[in-house]
């Protein structure tokens, strides 16, 4: 006689949800309807491909509830400061520096990419990895935009200063910094300024759809730094009734 014993295995993994610090609360999620017109491709969801034509909302997105419709949309918390760095005078060599809150970067190449500017800023003692996102570039033809997130999310920042003293070539090369968006408190008034929870699992939807369903995590533990969008829990001014999220 074979001595085989029946066995049932139930396993739940967080490998594809690095922002989830504990499975506590994942069995108590609420089914919600999301307003897809409020979400942006490449930011809130990954667009489909030829082989996988459906779009995928990223799990871990912080959400708010629109008062007028009862639908859910991206949490519209405090505004991130955005500053623009522009190189003029068509330099052909050399470097420039940026100074943020008393700390000055090493030389940034005249033709730097967004990634190089980000690396230079994150090397400062007062900027941690993830405190800035940088887009645009490369210099000198295209400006770069620096968005302050992480520990600086929702804070009004003193405008960076720049030195073009080491740029060469071109005609009077210079670097200017301007503030495109001042950081500050949430400006939304439609209800999304109140944190309602996090999208618990990836949600798939067909291109052209305006609504889809999802699971809302309103109770549990979250690694804030690992959310798909920059998120600083210390900047959350209000949460929906019953929301109880602990952050690590």
Backbone torsions as a table, in degrees:
resi	resn	phi	psi	omega
1	UNK	NA	132.5	176.8
2	UNK	-78.7	134.8	-177.0
3	UNK	-100.4	62.3	178.3
4	UNK	-90.0	135.7	178.2
5	UNK	-112.0	129.5	176.7
6	UNK	-65.7	141.7	-178.4
7	UNK	-143.7	135.4	176.7
8	UNK	-113.9	130.4	-179.7
9	UNK	-116.3	128.6	175.3
10	UNK	-118.9	119.7	-174.9
11	UNK	-132.0	135.6	178.3
12	UNK	-128.3	125.3	-173.9
13	UNK	-110.8	152.3	175.2
14	UNK	-111.2	12.4	-175.4
15	UNK	-58.8	-36.7	-178.9
16	UNK	-92.9	8.9	177.4
17	UNK	-132.9	69.8	-175.0
18	UNK	-62.7	-19.2	179.2
19	UNK	-77.0	-16.4	-176.1
20	UNK	-84.8	115.6	-175.4
21	UNK	-86.9	-17.9	-178.3
22	UNK	-159.0	151.7	175.8
23	UNK	-78.5	-5.3	176.9
24	UNK	-59.3	128.6	178.1
25	UNK	94.9	-15.8	-177.0
26	UNK	-71.9	-17.2	176.5
27	UNK	-90.8	-2.5	-178.1
28	UNK	-116.1	23.4	-178.3
29	UNK	-70.0	154.7	175.4
30	UNK	-100.5	140.2	174.0
31	UNK	-79.6	125.9	-176.3
32	UNK	-128.4	166.2	174.7
33	UNK	-114.2	128.6	-176.5
34	UNK	-101.4	139.5	176.3
35	UNK	-87.2	99.0	-173.6
36	UNK	-67.4	-17.3	178.6
37	UNK	-69.0	-13.4	-178.4
38	UNK	-95.1	-4.4	-177.1
39	UNK	-105.0	149.2	-174.1
40	UNK	-116.3	132.3	177.2
41	UNK	-61.6	139.2	179.1
42	UNK	83.9	-17.1	177.9
43	UNK	-109.7	-57.4	-178.4
44	UNK	-97.9	-24.1	179.7
45	UNK	-146.2	154.9	176.6
46	UNK	-92.3	125.2	-179.1
47	UNK	-68.9	149.3	-179.7
48	UNK	-68.3	167.0	178.8
49	UNK	-120.9	179.2	179.2
50	UNK	-60.7	-40.2	-178.8
51	UNK	-82.3	-26.8	177.9
52	UNK	-131.3	85.3	-171.4
53	UNK	-72.1	-10.3	-178.1
54	UNK	-85.7	143.4	176.7
55	UNK	-81.2	157.1	-176.4
56	UNK	-132.4	109.8	173.0
57	UNK	-66.6	135.6	-176.1
58	UNK	-76.0	132.4	174.8
59	UNK	-67.6	149.5	-179.6
60	UNK	93.4	0.3	178.6
61	UNK	-68.1	129.3	172.7
62	UNK	-72.0	137.7	-173.2
63	UNK	-125.6	154.4	171.5
64	UNK	-128.8	163.2	-177.8
65	UNK	-108.9	127.4	180.0
66	UNK	-75.2	121.8	-175.5
67	UNK	-59.6	-43.5	-171.6
68	UNK	-70.0	-30.2	-173.7
69	UNK	-114.8	-20.9	-174.8
70	UNK	78.8	3.3	178.2
71	UNK	-86.9	161.9	-177.7
72	UNK	-105.0	146.3	-176.8
73	UNK	-144.5	172.7	178.6
74	UNK	-57.7	137.9	175.4
75	UNK	-59.4	125.7	-177.5
76	UNK	-106.1	68.0	-178.2
77	UNK	-77.7	-154.5	-177.6
78	UNK	-55.1	148.3	-177.9
79	UNK	-81.4	135.3	177.7
80	UNK	-83.7	139.9	175.2
81	UNK	-69.5	134.1	176.9
82	UNK	-125.5	123.6	177.3
83	UNK	-121.2	144.3	-176.7
84	UNK	-110.0	131.0	179.1
85	UNK	-111.3	120.6	-175.6
86	UNK	-122.3	130.6	175.3
87	UNK	-103.0	126.1	-179.8
88	UNK	-121.2	169.1	178.2
89	UNK	85.4	8.6	177.1
90	UNK	42.9	58.9	176.1
91	UNK	-63.1	156.5	179.8
92	UNK	-117.3	1.7	179.4
93	UNK	-169.9	179.6	176.5
94	UNK	86.4	-170.4	-176.8
95	UNK	-138.2	166.9	171.7
96	UNK	-134.5	168.1	178.8
97	UNK	-127.7	155.5	173.4
98	UNK	-119.3	142.1	177.3
99	UNK	-118.4	124.1	180.0
100	UNK	-124.6	118.6	176.2
101	UNK	50.1	45.9	174.9
102	UNK	87.5	-5.3	179.9
103	UNK	-110.4	134.8	-175.9
104	UNK	-112.9	134.7	-179.0
105	UNK	-71.4	165.0	166.2
106	UNK	-70.0	172.6	-178.2
107	UNK	-60.1	131.5	177.5
108	UNK	-104.9	126.8	-176.4
109	UNK	-55.8	147.4	-179.5
110	UNK	-59.4	-26.8	-178.4
111	UNK	-112.2	34.3	-174.2
112	UNK	-62.7	146.6	171.5
113	UNK	-87.0	170.6	176.7
114	UNK	-59.3	-39.5	-179.1
115	UNK	-62.9	-37.9	-179.8
116	UNK	-69.1	-37.7	177.0
117	UNK	-65.7	-42.3	178.1
118	UNK	-60.2	-44.9	179.6
119	UNK	-61.1	-42.2	-179.4
120	UNK	-63.8	-42.0	-179.9
121	UNK	-70.1	-39.6	-178.3
122	UNK	-72.8	-10.4	175.2
123	UNK	-81.4	-10.0	178.1
124	UNK	-71.5	150.3	-177.2
125	UNK	-69.0	-19.9	-178.5
126	UNK	-105.0	12.8	177.4
127	UNK	-128.2	116.0	178.3
128	UNK	-89.2	157.4	173.2
129	UNK	-54.4	129.3	-178.6
130	UNK	94.4	-3.2	179.5
131	UNK	-81.0	-17.3	177.5
132	UNK	-136.5	147.4	166.4
133	UNK	-118.3	143.8	-175.7
134	UNK	-130.2	132.8	-179.2
135	UNK	-133.5	169.8	179.5
136	UNK	89.3	-155.6	-178.6
137	UNK	72.6	-176.9	0.3
138	UNK	-79.2	159.9	171.4
139	UNK	-69.1	163.1	-5.8
140	UNK	-86.6	-5.6	-173.5
141	UNK	-72.2	-29.8	-175.4
142	UNK	-129.9	134.1	179.1
143	UNK	-68.6	159.6	172.5
144	UNK	-113.8	148.6	176.6
145	UNK	-111.6	133.0	179.9
146	UNK	-110.8	118.8	178.6
147	UNK	-106.9	126.4	-178.4
148	UNK	-89.4	117.5	-178.4
149	UNK	-128.6	-151.1	178.5
150	UNK	55.2	-126.9	-178.7
151	UNK	-67.8	-15.7	-177.4
152	UNK	-102.4	3.5	-179.3
153	UNK	-60.5	128.7	176.9
154	UNK	81.5	4.8	-179.1
155	UNK	-105.8	140.7	174.5
156	UNK	-77.9	120.8	-175.4
157	UNK	-102.5	145.1	170.7
158	UNK	-65.4	135.1	-176.9
159	UNK	-63.0	134.3	176.0
160	UNK	-61.8	155.1	171.8
161	UNK	-115.1	160.4	-176.4
162	UNK	-133.8	150.8	174.1
163	UNK	-123.6	125.0	179.8
164	UNK	-104.8	16.0	-172.9
165	UNK	-58.8	-27.5	-176.3
166	UNK	-100.4	7.3	175.5
167	UNK	-77.4	145.1	-178.3
168	UNK	-128.9	160.9	177.8
169	UNK	75.1	-178.9	178.6
170	UNK	70.3	-160.4	-179.5
171	UNK	-123.3	107.3	-179.7
172	UNK	47.8	60.3	-178.4
173	UNK	-61.6	142.8	-178.2
174	UNK	-149.8	162.5	176.2
175	UNK	-129.4	129.0	177.8
176	UNK	-121.5	147.6	176.0
177	UNK	-121.6	129.8	176.7
178	UNK	-128.4	154.8	178.1
179	UNK	-96.2	112.9	180.0
180	UNK	-81.8	-39.3	179.0
181	UNK	-141.1	122.7	178.0
182	UNK	-78.6	137.4	177.5
183	UNK	-71.6	153.0	179.6
184	UNK	172.9	-171.4	-177.4
185	UNK	-66.6	162.6	-179.9
186	UNK	-58.7	140.3	178.7
187	UNK	-109.5	-10.2	179.6
188	UNK	-65.8	145.4	178.7
189	UNK	-128.9	10.5	-175.6
190	UNK	-94.2	5.0	-178.9
191	UNK	109.2	-22.9	-177.6
192	UNK	-74.6	-6.3	175.0
193	UNK	-76.1	-6.2	177.2
194	UNK	-104.3	125.3	-178.5
195	UNK	-71.3	123.7	-180.0
196	UNK	-102.3	-14.0	-178.6
197	UNK	140.2	-160.8	-175.7
198	UNK	-128.7	145.7	175.4
199	UNK	-68.5	115.3	-168.9
200	UNK	-73.8	-37.3	-178.0
201	UNK	-132.9	157.2	175.6
202	UNK	-58.8	134.2	180.0
203	UNK	-116.3	124.9	-179.4
204	UNK	-93.3	143.8	175.8
205	UNK	-152.9	153.8	-178.2
206	UNK	-79.5	142.6	175.5
207	UNK	-54.0	138.2	-178.4
208	UNK	93.5	-13.3	178.5
209	UNK	-69.0	147.9	178.0
210	UNK	-108.0	-14.6	179.3
211	UNK	-142.8	153.0	171.8
212	UNK	-155.1	162.9	179.8
213	UNK	-94.9	160.4	178.6
214	UNK	-158.9	175.9	178.8
215	UNK	-112.8	126.6	-177.2
216	UNK	-99.8	119.4	173.6
217	UNK	-87.3	113.9	-178.4
218	UNK	-115.7	-6.5	-179.8
219	UNK	-141.4	124.8	178.7
220	UNK	155.8	-159.2	-178.0
221	UNK	-127.0	138.0	-172.4
222	UNK	-134.7	139.0	167.9
223	UNK	-85.9	99.6	-174.6
224	UNK	-58.5	-37.7	-176.3
225	UNK	-69.8	-15.4	-177.2
226	UNK	-103.4	7.8	175.9
227	UNK	-66.2	152.8	-176.6
228	UNK	-66.2	-18.2	173.8
229	UNK	-121.0	148.3	178.9
230	UNK	-54.6	131.5	-175.9
231	UNK	-146.4	123.9	178.4
232	UNK	-118.2	106.6	-176.1
233	UNK	-61.6	-22.6	179.8
234	UNK	-70.0	-14.7	179.8
235	UNK	-95.4	-0.9	179.9
236	UNK	-74.6	115.6	-176.7
237	UNK	-83.8	-32.4	-178.8
238	UNK	-151.1	149.0	176.4
239	UNK	-125.1	155.2	179.4
240	UNK	-67.3	154.5	179.1
241	UNK	-54.9	134.1	177.5
242	UNK	88.7	-16.0	-179.0
243	UNK	-67.9	127.3	-177.4
244	UNK	-140.6	85.9	-178.9
245	UNK	-110.6	131.4	173.7
246	UNK	-104.0	141.3	-175.6
247	UNK	-114.4	143.2	176.0
248	UNK	-115.4	NA	NA
